[in-house]
Amino acid sequence: MNGPEIHVEFAPGLHLFVPHARRRGATPVATDGVSSLGHVVESLGVPLTEVGGLLVDGREVPVSHVPRAEERVQVRAVARPQRVPGAPLRFLLDVHLGTLARRLRLLGVDTAYESTDIGDAALAARSAAEKRVLLSRDRGLLRRRELWAGAFVYSTRPDDQLRDVLDRFDPELRPWTRCSACNGLLKQATKDEVADQLEHGTQRTYDVFAQCRDCGRAYWKGAHHDQLEAIVEKALGMRTQGG
């Protein structure tokens, strides 16, 4: 690019996406004179899903703004909690976030998940068709224009991923109401209704069951319940403490 030069400064929360040289205040950027500021920001490495606002010489502008010479741009991070208008808050996770998907479902958060790689175009299209916030660590996927809404998952550790999503979106939590396998809603079930899924020891030991309305999977307080309970209690504790 050899058009107008502008100066761009990124909020600290966005430094992960840009080279070290661009993390030290405003740095010069050559533009082509026709591309939008949103395009310029993405070309520097920051998905627009992570941008909370663009200030040009102190005034807020849309991503469609075409930069002019010597403008000073501040790129803000998304404010938390982030509100996503236009539909009930629900999520779509890509193939790499299976553990996060199961934990969100454990907390009763409406979470669709693709267990196979269906491709970026199909994921973005599903996000748009179902109005779901797409969660991914794939920056290229988050730049797709057909995406309805999206967010970058900053950590590779499931505990940190869950904490970050809850802090960013503040979803309503209804633990133990969704199927961890398919995201369907659970209902109370009798032992007879789920008997075909129970081993003899389970039939003798447990009396309280739930069953998914969609896939029929049975649930009870088995050997891993304490681990799941700890995840739920920690998440509810975040809500009580205000994050």
C-alpha positions in Angstrom: 0.0 0.0 0.0 1.3 3.4 -0.8 -1.7 5.6 -0.1 -2.5 7.8 2.9 -0.5 7.0 6.1 -2.4 6.7 9.3 -1.4 5.9 12.9 -3.1 3.0 14.7 -3.0 2.2 18.4 -4.4 -1.1 19.7 -5.9 -1.6 23.2 -3.8 -3.9 25.4 -6.4 -6.7 25.1 -5.8 -6.9 21.4 -2.0 -7.1 21.5 -2.2 -10.9 21.1 -3.2 -10.4 17.5 -0.6 -7.9 16.4 3.2 -8.1 16.0 5.3 -6.8 19.0 6.3 -3.7 17.1 2.6 -2.6 17.1 2.1 -3.0 20.8 3.9 0.2 21.8 1.4 2.9 21.2 0.4 4.4 17.8 2.4 3.1 14.9 2.3 4.2 11.2 0.2 2.2 8.7 0.2 2.8 5.0 -3.3 2.4 3.4 -4.5 2.3 -0.2 -7.0 5.2 0.1 -10.1 3.1 -0.7 -10.2 0.2 1.8 -12.4 0.6 4.9 -10.9 1.0 8.3 -12.4 -2.4 9.3 -10.4 -4.0 6.4 -7.2 -2.2 7.5 -7.6 -3.5 11.1 -8.2 -7.0 10.0 -5.2 -6.9 7.6 -3.1 -6.0 10.7 -4.3 -9.3 12.4 -7.3 -8.3 14.5 -10.7 -10.0 13.8 -13.5 -7.5 13.9 -15.3 -9.8 16.4 -12.8 -8.6 18.9 -13.1 -4.9 18.2 -15.4 -3.0 20.5 -15.0 0.4 18.8 -12.9 2.5 16.5 -12.0 6.1 17.3 -10.5 8.4 14.7 -9.0 11.6 16.1 -11.2 11.0 19.2 -14.5 10.4 17.5 -16.2 7.0 17.0 -16.5 5.8 13.4 -18.0 2.7 11.8 -15.9 0.0 10.4 -16.9 1.3 6.9 -14.9 4.5 7.5 -12.2 5.1 4.8 -9.1 6.4 6.5 -7.5 9.7 5.4 -3.9 10.8 5.7 -2.6 11.5 9.2 -5.7 10.2 11.0 -5.0 8.7 14.5 -6.9 5.6 15.1 -7.6 3.9 18.4 -8.9 0.3 18.3 -10.8 -0.6 21.4 -11.4 -4.1 22.7 -14.9 -5.5 23.3 -16.5 -4.2 26.4 -17.6 -6.9 28.9 -20.1 -8.2 29.4 -20.8 -8.1 25.7 -24.4 -7.8 24.5 -25.4 -9.6 21.3 -28.7 -8.0 20.1 -31.0 -9.6 17.7 -31.6 -13.1 19.1 -31.4 -15.1 22.3 -27.8 -15.7 23.4 -26.7 -19.1 22.1 -23.4 -20.5 20.8 -21.9 -22.6 18.0 -18.4 -24.1 18.7 -16.0 -25.5 16.1 -14.5 -29.0 16.1 -11.6 -28.0 18.4 -13.7 -26.9 21.3 -15.5 -30.1 22.4 -14.7 -29.9 26.1 -15.8 -26.3 26.3 -19.1 -27.3 24.5 -19.8 -30.0 27.1 -19.1 -27.7 30.0 -21.4 -24.9 28.6 -24.1 -27.5 28.1 -23.5 -28.7 31.7 -24.3 -25.2 32.8 -27.5 -25.1 30.7 -26.2 -22.8 28.0 -27.6 -23.5 24.5 -24.5 -24.7 22.7 -24.3 -26.3 19.3 -21.1 -28.1 18.5 -19.7 -29.7 15.3 -17.8 -32.8 16.2 -16.4 -33.1 12.7 -14.8 -30.5 10.5 -17.6 -29.3 8.2 -15.5 -26.4 6.9 -15.4 -22.7 7.6 -18.1 -21.8 5.1 -20.6 -24.2 6.6 -19.9 -23.1 10.1 -20.3 -19.4 9.3 -23.5 -20.2 7.4 -24.9 -22.1 10.4 -24.0 -19.2 12.6 -26.0 -16.9 10.4 -29.0 -19.3 9.8 -29.4 -20.0 13.6 -28.2 -16.7 14.9 -25.5 -18.3 17.1 -22.3 -16.7 18.3 -19.5 -18.7 16.8 -16.7 -19.5 19.2 -13.3 -20.4 17.7 -9.6 -20.0 17.9 -9.4 -19.8 14.1 -8.9 -16.1 13.2 -9.6 -16.7 9.6 -13.0 -18.3 10.4 -13.9 -15.3 12.5 -13.2 -13.0 9.5 -15.8 -14.6 7.3 -18.3 -12.0 6.1 -21.4 -14.4 6.3 -20.8 -14.9 10.1 -23.7 -13.6 12.2 -21.5 -13.0 15.3 -18.4 -14.5 16.7 -15.7 -14.4 19.4 -12.1 -15.6 19.7 -11.4 -18.2 22.4 -8.2 -16.9 23.9 -6.9 -19.9 25.8 -6.2 -23.5 25.0 -7.1 -24.7 28.5 -10.8 -25.6 29.0 -11.0 -24.1 32.5 -9.7 -20.7 31.2 -11.9 -21.0 28.1 -15.0 -21.4 30.2 -14.1 -18.6 32.5 -13.5 -16.3 29.6 -16.8 -17.1 27.8 -18.8 -16.6 31.0 -17.0 -13.3 31.8 -17.4 -12.0 28.2 -21.1 -12.9 27.6 -22.6 -13.4 31.0 -25.0 -16.1 29.8 -27.9 -17.2 32.0 -26.9 -20.4 33.7 -29.3 -23.3 34.3 -27.1 -26.2 35.4 -28.2 -29.8 34.8 -30.9 -28.9 32.3 -29.1 -29.9 29.0 -27.7 -33.0 27.4 -24.0 -32.9 27.3 -24.0 -35.1 24.2 -26.6 -33.3 21.9 -27.6 -30.1 23.7 -31.2 -31.3 24.1 -33.2 -30.4 27.2 -33.4 -32.9 30.0 -36.5 -34.3 31.8 -37.0 -36.3 34.9 -37.2 -40.1 34.2 -38.0 -43.2 36.1 -35.7 -46.1 36.5 -37.9 -48.2 34.3 -37.8 -45.6 31.5 -34.0 -45.7 31.3 -33.5 -49.4 32.4 -32.1 -50.4 29.0 -29.2 -48.0 29.5 -28.2 -49.1 33.0 -25.8 -51.8 34.1 -26.9 -54.0 37.0 -24.8 -52.1 39.6 -26.3 -48.8 38.5 -29.8 -50.1 38.8 -29.2 -51.2 42.3 -27.3 -48.1 43.5 -29.2 -45.2 41.9 -32.9 -44.1 41.9 -32.9 -40.6 40.5 -32.5 -40.2 36.7 -32.9 -37.7 33.9 -33.3 -38.3 30.2 -32.6 -36.2 27.1 -35.9 -35.3 25.3 -34.1 -35.4 22.0 -31.6 -38.3 22.0 -32.9 -40.3 24.9 -29.6 -40.5 26.8 -29.9 -41.2 30.5 -28.2 -39.3 33.3 -27.6 -40.0 37.0 -25.2 -38.9 39.7 -22.4 -41.4 38.8 -18.7 -41.6 39.5 -17.8 -38.4 37.8 -20.6 -36.3 39.5 -18.3 -34.6 42.0 -16.0 -33.3 39.2 -19.0 -32.0 37.3 -20.4 -30.4 40.5 -17.1 -28.6 41.0 -17.3 -27.1 37.6 -20.9 -25.9 38.2 -20.1 -24.5 41.6 -17.1 -22.6 40.3 -19.2 -21.1 37.5 -22.0 -20.1 39.8 -19.4 -18.6 42.2 -18.2 -16.4 39.4 -21.8 -15.1 38.9 -22.2 -14.5 42.6 -18.9 -12.5 42.8 -19.7 -10.5 39.7 -17.1 -12.2 37.6 
